[in-house]
Amino acid sequence: MEITNIADRRVLIVEDDSTVAEVATSYLRAAGLLVSHVEDGFAALAAIERSSPDLVILDRMLPGIDGVEVCRRIRQLSPTPIIMLTALGSEDDRIDGLTAGADDYLTKPFSPRELVLRVQSILRRSITEFTPESVIEFGSFRLDPAARLASQNGVELALTGREFDLLAFFVKRPNQAFSRSELLSAVWGWTVGDLSTVTVHVRRLREKIERQLSAPEHVVTVWGVGYRFEDRVANANR
C-alpha cells in the first residue's frame, strides 16, 4: 500500500527576490505545505541544521554564497531533496546545479503551479511506504523502499532521493535497456524535459556504486539507446 499524503511537510524556500518568494510561498501553502523562507545561503544552511526541512527550493543566484555552493554544502549535511531555481538558461548552468546535488530544477520565469507539482511529486516519492515484501534485491544490491535505504555488498549507500529512485528503477528491471527519455518519464515523471538531467544523475549514481567510472560494471551505457543495469561483478564470480 502506498501512502502519499504530503500535508504538513516542511518546505524551505531560499530566495532573495521577495516577489518570487511570496508567490511560491502562497501556492505551496495553499497546497497544504508548511513553508518557511530565508534570503541567503548562510541563513539557509543554519535553517537546515536547525529544523531539517523535507524539501528545499534553492535559488541559484544568491548573495553571500551562490546556490550551487549552498547545494554542495547541503549535500554534506543531508539527502534532503533540492529543487534549484535558475534564471540562467544554458545547459551548462543547469548541469552545474544537478552536479552539485540538486534533484530537480526550474528555469525562471516559472509557473507557480508547476513548482507545486514538482514539489508534490518529489515529496510523494520520498514518503511512499511499501509492504515489507517489496524489499528489492539484485546481485550485490539490496533496497528497502519503506526505509529509503540502499546497500551494496552490505554497505549502506549515501544516496539522494532522486539517486535512490533511479537505482530502484534499475534494480527492479535488470538487464533491460532504457533510453534517457524513458528514464526521465519513469523516474522524474516528466514527459518533456532536459535529458542532461538523466545524464548527470547517472554519473552521480555511478560515482557511488562503480569501482571504476571508466569501466562501469552496473550502469552500463548502451550506445545509441541509453543505459542498462547489470551486475557484472556477481556474474564474473559465478
C-alpha positions in Angstrom: 0.0 0.0 0.0 1.3 3.5 -0.8 0.9 6.4 1.5 1.1 9.7 -0.5 -0.3 12.3 2.0 2.1 15.2 1.9 0.1 17.6 4.1 2.2 19.5 6.7 5.5 18.6 5.0 8.1 21.3 5.6 9.5 23.3 2.6 12.3 25.8 2.9 12.5 28.5 0.2 15.9 30.1 -0.3 15.3 33.1 -2.5 16.4 36.8 -2.3 13.7 38.0 -4.7 10.8 38.8 -2.3 8.1 38.7 -5.1 9.2 35.2 -6.2 9.3 34.0 -2.6 5.9 35.4 -1.8 4.2 33.8 -4.8 5.9 30.4 -4.3 5.0 30.5 -0.6 1.4 31.4 -1.3 0.9 28.5 -3.8 2.7 25.9 -1.6 0.8 26.8 1.5 -2.5 26.6 -0.5 -1.4 23.0 -1.3 -1.2 22.2 2.4 2.6 22.5 2.9 4.4 24.3 5.8 6.7 26.9 4.2 9.5 29.0 5.6 11.7 31.5 3.8 15.2 32.8 4.1 17.0 35.2 1.7 20.6 34.0 1.6 22.8 30.9 1.7 24.2 31.3 5.2 20.6 31.6 6.6 19.7 28.5 4.6 22.4 26.4 6.0 21.6 27.5 9.5 17.9 26.7 9.0 18.6 23.3 7.6 20.8 22.4 10.5 18.2 23.7 12.9 14.9 22.3 11.5 15.7 19.6 8.8 13.1 20.6 6.2 11.6 17.9 4.0 12.5 19.8 0.8 14.5 22.9 -0.2 13.7 25.2 -3.0 17.0 26.9 -3.8 17.7 30.0 -6.0 20.9 29.6 -7.9 21.9 33.3 -7.7 22.1 34.3 -4.0 24.0 37.0 -2.1 26.9 35.7 0.0 27.2 32.1 -1.2 25.7 31.2 -4.5 23.1 28.5 -4.8 25.5 25.9 -6.3 27.8 26.1 -3.3 24.8 26.1 -0.9 23.6 22.9 -2.7 27.0 21.3 -2.2 27.1 22.1 1.5 23.5 20.8 2.0 24.6 17.6 0.4 27.3 17.3 3.0 24.7 17.6 5.7 21.7 15.8 4.4 20.0 13.9 1.4 17.1 16.4 1.6 15.5 16.9 -1.8 16.5 20.1 -3.6 14.8 21.9 -6.4 17.0 24.6 -7.9 15.6 27.8 -9.4 17.7 29.4 -12.1 17.4 32.4 -14.3 20.4 31.1 -16.3 19.0 29.0 -19.1 22.2 27.4 -20.6 22.7 23.7 -20.3 26.0 24.2 -18.5 24.3 26.3 -15.8 21.6 23.6 -15.3 24.2 20.9 -15.2 26.2 22.8 -12.6 23.2 22.6 -10.2 22.5 19.0 -10.9 26.1 18.0 -10.5 26.2 19.8 -7.1 23.4 17.6 -5.9 20.1 19.2 -6.9 17.3 16.7 -7.6 15.3 18.9 -9.9 15.4 22.4 -11.4 13.1 25.1 -12.8 14.1 27.9 -15.1 12.8 31.4 -14.3 10.2 32.7 -15.0 8.3 29.5 -14.0 4.7 28.6 -13.4 3.9 28.5 -9.6 1.5 25.6 -10.3 4.4 23.7 -12.0 6.5 24.3 -8.9 3.8 22.9 -6.7 3.5 19.8 -8.9 7.3 19.3 -8.9 7.3 19.6 -5.1 4.4 17.3 -4.6 6.0 14.7 -7.0 9.3 14.7 -5.1 7.7 14.6 -1.7 5.3 11.7 -2.6 8.3 9.7 -3.8 10.2 10.4 -0.6 7.4 9.4 1.8 5.9 6.5 -0.1 5.6 3.4 2.1 5.6 -0.2 1.0 4.8 -3.6 2.5 7.9 -5.4 3.8 7.7 -7.8 0.9 8.7 -5.1 -1.5 12.4 -5.1 -0.4 14.3 -5.3 -3.7 17.4 -7.4 -4.2 19.6 -8.0 -7.2 23.2 -9.1 -7.3 25.2 -7.1 -4.7 22.3 -4.6 -4.2 19.5 -4.5 -1.6 17.0 -1.7 -1.4 14.4 -1.1 1.3 11.8 1.4 -0.2 10.0 1.7 3.1 13.1 2.9 4.9 14.5 4.6 1.7 17.8 2.7 2.3 20.1 1.1 -0.3 23.1 -1.0 0.3 25.8 -2.6 -1.9 27.6 -5.7 -0.6 26.1 -4.9 2.8 27.4 -1.4 2.9 24.8 1.4 3.1 24.9 3.8 0.1 24.7 7.6 0.7 22.1 8.4 -2.0 19.9 11.5 -2.5 16.2 10.9 -3.0 16.5 11.0 -6.8 19.5 8.8 -6.9 17.6 6.3 -4.8 14.7 6.4 -7.2 16.9 5.9 -10.2 18.7 2.9 -8.6 15.4 1.4 -7.5 14.1 1.7 -11.1 17.2 0.0 -12.4 17.3 -2.8 -9.8 13.7 -3.7 -10.4 14.4 -4.0 -14.2 17.9 -5.6 -14.6 19.3 -6.3 -18.0 16.9 -4.1 -19.8 18.0 -1.1 -21.9 16.2 2.2 -21.3 16.6 5.5 -23.2 17.2 8.7 -21.4 13.7 9.9 -22.3 12.2 6.7 -20.9 14.1 7.2 -17.6 13.1 10.9 -17.5 9.4 9.8 -17.8 9.6 6.9 -15.4 11.9 8.3 -12.6 11.2 12.0 -12.8 7.6 11.9 -14.2 8.4 14.3 -17.0 7.1 13.8 -20.5 9.2 16.7 -21.7 12.5 17.9 -20.2 16.2 18.3 -20.4 17.8 14.9 -21.0 21.0 16.1 -19.4 19.2 15.7 -16.1 19.3 12.0 -16.6 22.9 12.0 -17.7 24.1 13.9 -14.7 22.2 11.7 -12.2 23.6 8.6 -13.9 27.1 9.9 -13.5 26.4 10.8 -9.8 25.0 7.3 -9.2 28.0 5.7 -10.9 30.3 7.7 -8.6 28.7 5.9 -5.6 28.4 2.3 -6.9 31.1 1.7 -9.5 34.7 0.7 -8.8 35.9 2.5 -11.9 34.0 5.2 -13.7 35.8 4.5 -16.9 34.6 0.8 -16.8 31.1 0.7 -15.3 30.1 -2.8 -14.1 26.5 -1.9 -13.1 25.0 1.1 -15.0 26.3 0.2 -18.5 26.0 2.6 -21.5 24.1 1.1 -24.4 25.4 3.1 -27.3 22.6 4.7 -29.4 20.0 3.7 -26.8 20.8 4.8 -23.2 21.6 2.6 -20.2 21.2 -0.9 -18.9 21.6 -2.1 -15.3 23.7 -5.3 -14.7 25.8 -6.8 -12.0 28.9 -7.9 -13.9 30.9 -8.4 -10.7 28.4 -11.1 -9.5 28.2 -12.7 -12.9 32.0 -12.9 -13.1 32.1 -14.7 -9.7 29.7 -17.4 -10.7 
